[in-house]
Amino acid sequence: MRFIRKHLNIIIIITVFIIISMVIILKSMLVKASSIEETLNSEIEIAEEQESKEKTEEKKEESITKYVKVDIKGEVNKPGVYTLEEKSRVVDVINKSGGLTKKADTSTVNLAKIVTDEMVIIIYSKEEIENLKKESSSNNKIPSCLCPIIENDANIKENEPKDETNEEEKINLNTASIEKLKEVPGLGQTKAEAIIKYRQEYGFKQIEDLLNIDGIGNTTYEKIKNYFTLS
């Protein structure tokens, strides 16, 4: 007790010093924690803003309706040239042309095929199909044309790819121009330029490399992947 009484002032000073030091340390920790929280919030806001911008851009691009002109001939009630929305199918053209006649035979036509601009669709009659089968009995193939000039783009072709875009129609990621890239639904000027920039820096070794490009997430990738090839 005598020791404590003798050195009371020193003990008080040391205690006060310790308390002040702890307060300073706590304040410093709170300031750092606040700074970290602000940084995290800022990064989250930037990420959310970027995601919102991408979604807005995708919606704008998707909202722009594109059209194609298709020529349909043969056994439909109203043959002619029709304008349809992009991604329409052969069956939609048939419906727009007044439907099939009673003589029509669609056994050689892919009704689910997506139409393209300047496409020619020929709906053969049952008699024409029978005659063609007889003429082709040796190899059991139906010619894609009834004349030497017009090709029936709607015919089912041997070994035709099952995805929506035929291999010969796909766009080469390593050679396509920016205008060609912009033809792909879901790709605008910004994403097309990003693809060109990535190609110049790294080159595309696989279609999945598209996911390495800013602005192309999983949703966009799934929409556009079947439009591309590397060969």
C-alpha positions in Angstrom: 0.0 0.0 0.0 2.8 2.4 0.9 4.3 1.7 -2.6 1.1 2.5 -4.3 0.6 5.7 -2.2 4.2 6.7 -2.9 3.9 6.2 -6.6 0.2 7.0 -7.1 0.9 9.9 -9.4 3.1 7.8 -11.6 0.5 5.0 -11.7 -2.2 7.5 -12.7 -0.1 9.0 -15.4 0.7 5.5 -16.9 -3.0 4.5 -16.7 -4.1 7.7 -18.5 -1.4 7.2 -21.1 -2.5 3.6 -21.7 -6.2 4.7 -22.0 -5.3 7.5 -24.4 -3.2 5.1 -26.5 -6.0 2.6 -26.7 -8.5 5.3 -27.7 -6.1 6.4 -30.5 -5.6 2.8 -31.7 -9.3 2.2 -31.7 -10.0 5.4 -33.6 -7.3 4.4 -36.2 -8.9 1.0 -36.6 -12.3 2.5 -37.1 -11.0 4.9 -39.7 -9.3 2.1 -41.6 -12.5 -0.1 -41.4 -14.6 2.8 -42.6 -12.1 3.4 -45.5 -12.2 -0.3 -46.5 -16.0 -0.3 -46.3 -16.2 2.8 -48.5 -13.8 1.2 -51.1 -15.9 -2.0 -51.2 -19.1 0.0 -51.5 -17.6 2.0 -54.4 -16.4 -1.1 -56.2 -19.9 -2.7 -55.7 -21.5 0.4 -57.1 -19.2 0.4 -60.1 -19.9 -3.3 -60.8 -23.6 -2.8 -60.5 -23.5 0.2 -62.8 -21.5 -1.7 -65.4 -23.9 -4.7 -65.2 -26.9 -2.3 -65.5 -25.3 -0.7 -68.5 -24.7 -4.0 -70.2 -28.3 -5.1 -69.6 -29.6 -1.8 -71.0 -27.4 -2.1 -74.1 -28.5 -5.7 -74.6 -32.2 -4.7 -74.3 -31.7 -1.8 -76.8 -30.0 -4.2 -79.3 -32.7 -6.8 -78.8 -35.5 -4.2 -79.2 -34.4 -3.3 -82.7 -36.5 -5.5 -85.0 -34.7 -6.6 -88.2 -36.5 -7.9 -91.3 -35.7 -10.2 -94.3 -37.2 -10.7 -97.7 -38.0 -14.2 -98.8 -39.3 -15.6 -102.1 -41.6 -18.5 -101.9 -42.7 -20.5 -104.9 -44.7 -23.6 -105.8 -47.6 -25.2 -104.0 -48.7 -22.3 -101.8 -51.9 -20.3 -102.2 -50.1 -16.9 -102.7 -46.6 -17.3 -104.1 -44.4 -14.2 -104.0 -41.9 -12.2 -102.0 -42.7 -11.6 -98.4 -41.1 -9.5 -95.6 -40.7 -11.2 -92.3 -39.0 -10.5 -89.0 -35.5 -11.9 -88.7 -35.4 -15.4 -87.1 -38.7 -16.3 -88.7 -38.9 -19.9 -90.0 -40.0 -21.6 -93.2 -43.4 -22.5 -91.7 -44.0 -18.8 -91.0 -43.4 -17.9 -94.7 -45.8 -20.6 -95.7 -48.5 -19.3 -93.4 -48.0 -15.7 -94.6 -48.3 -16.9 -98.2 -51.8 -18.3 -97.6 -50.8 -21.8 -96.6 -50.2 -25.0 -98.6 -52.3 -26.1 -101.5 -53.9 -29.6 -101.5 -51.2 -30.8 -103.9 -48.3 -29.7 -101.6 -45.7 -32.2 -100.3 -43.4 -30.9 -97.6 -41.5 -34.1 -97.0 -38.3 -32.6 -98.5 -38.6 -29.3 -96.8 -37.3 -28.3 -93.3 -40.3 -26.3 -92.0 -38.3 -25.3 -88.8 -35.4 -23.8 -90.7 -34.7 -20.1 -89.9 -35.0 -18.0 -93.1 -32.4 -15.6 -94.4 -32.5 -12.5 -96.6 -33.0 -13.3 -100.3 -33.9 -16.9 -99.5 -35.8 -19.0 -102.1 -38.3 -21.5 -100.9 -39.9 -24.0 -103.3 -42.8 -26.1 -102.2 -43.1 -29.1 -104.5 -46.3 -31.0 -105.4 -46.8 -34.7 -104.5 -46.5 -35.6 -108.2 -43.2 -33.7 -108.6 -41.8 -35.5 -105.5 -42.8 -38.9 -106.9 -41.2 -38.1 -110.3 -38.0 -37.0 -108.6 -37.9 -40.1 -106.5 -38.2 -42.3 -109.6 -35.5 -40.3 -111.4 -33.2 -40.6 -108.4 -34.0 -44.2 -107.4 -30.4 -45.2 -108.0 -29.0 -43.1 -105.1 -32.3 -42.3 -103.3 -31.7 -38.6 -103.2 -34.1 -35.8 -104.0 -32.5 -33.0 -106.1 -32.6 -29.6 -104.4 -33.8 -28.0 -107.6 -36.4 -28.5 -110.4 -34.5 -26.3 -112.8 -30.8 -25.6 -113.4 -31.0 -22.0 -112.0 -33.1 -21.7 -108.9 -31.9 -23.5 -105.8 -34.4 -24.4 -103.1 -32.9 -23.0 -99.9 -35.6 -24.7 -97.8 -34.7 -28.2 -98.7 -33.4 -30.7 -96.1 -29.7 -31.2 -97.0 -27.6 -34.2 -96.3 -25.5 -33.9 -93.1 -27.1 -30.5 -92.4 -26.0 -29.1 -88.9 -28.7 -29.4 -86.3 -28.0 -26.1 -84.6 -29.8 -22.9 -85.8 -26.9 -21.7 -87.9 -25.4 -23.9 -90.7 -21.6 -24.3 -90.7 -21.2 -22.5 -94.0 -23.2 -19.5 -92.6 -21.1 -19.1 -89.4 -18.7 -16.2 -89.0 -15.0 -16.7 -88.5 -13.9 -15.0 -85.3 -10.4 -14.6 -86.5 -11.1 -13.0 -89.9 -14.6 -11.4 -89.7 -14.9 -7.6 -90.2 -16.6 -5.4 -87.7 -19.6 -5.0 -90.0 -20.0 -8.8 -90.2 -19.8 -9.2 -86.4 -22.5 -6.6 -86.0 -24.9 -8.8 -88.0 -25.0 -11.2 -85.1 -28.1 -10.6 -82.9 -26.9 -9.4 -79.5 -23.7 -7.7 -80.8 -23.6 -4.0 -81.2 -20.8 -1.6 -82.2 -19.2 -1.7 -78.7 -19.0 -5.5 -78.4 -17.9 -5.9 -82.0 -15.0 -3.5 -81.5 -14.1 -5.4 -78.3 -14.0 -8.7 -80.2 -11.7 -7.1 -82.9 -9.4 -5.7 -80.2 -9.2 -9.0 -78.4 -8.4 -10.8 -81.7 -5.6 -8.4 -82.5 -4.0 -8.9 -79.0 -4.5 -12.6 -78.4 -6.3 -14.3 -81.3 -9.2 -16.7 -80.8 -8.1 -20.3 -80.0 -11.6 -21.5 -79.1 -15.2 -20.0 -79.2 -15.2 -19.9 -75.4 -12.6 -17.1 -75.6 -15.5 -14.7 -76.1 -16.1 -15.0 -72.4 -12.7 -13.2 -71.8 -14.1 -10.0 -73.4 -15.6 -7.3 -71.2 -19.3 -6.9 -71.8 -19.8 -10.5 -72.9 -21.2 -12.6 -70.0 -22.7 -16.0 -69.9 -26.1 -14.8 -71.1 -24.8 -13.0 -74.1 -22.3 -15.9 -74.9 -25.1 -18.5 -75.0 -27.0 -16.3 -77.5 -24.2 -15.7 -79.9 -21.9 -18.8 -79.6 -23.6 -20.8 -82.4 -23.0 -18.0 -84.9 -19.2 -18.4 -84.8 -16.5 -20.7 -86.1 -12.7 -20.7 -86.1 -12.3 -22.4 -89.5 
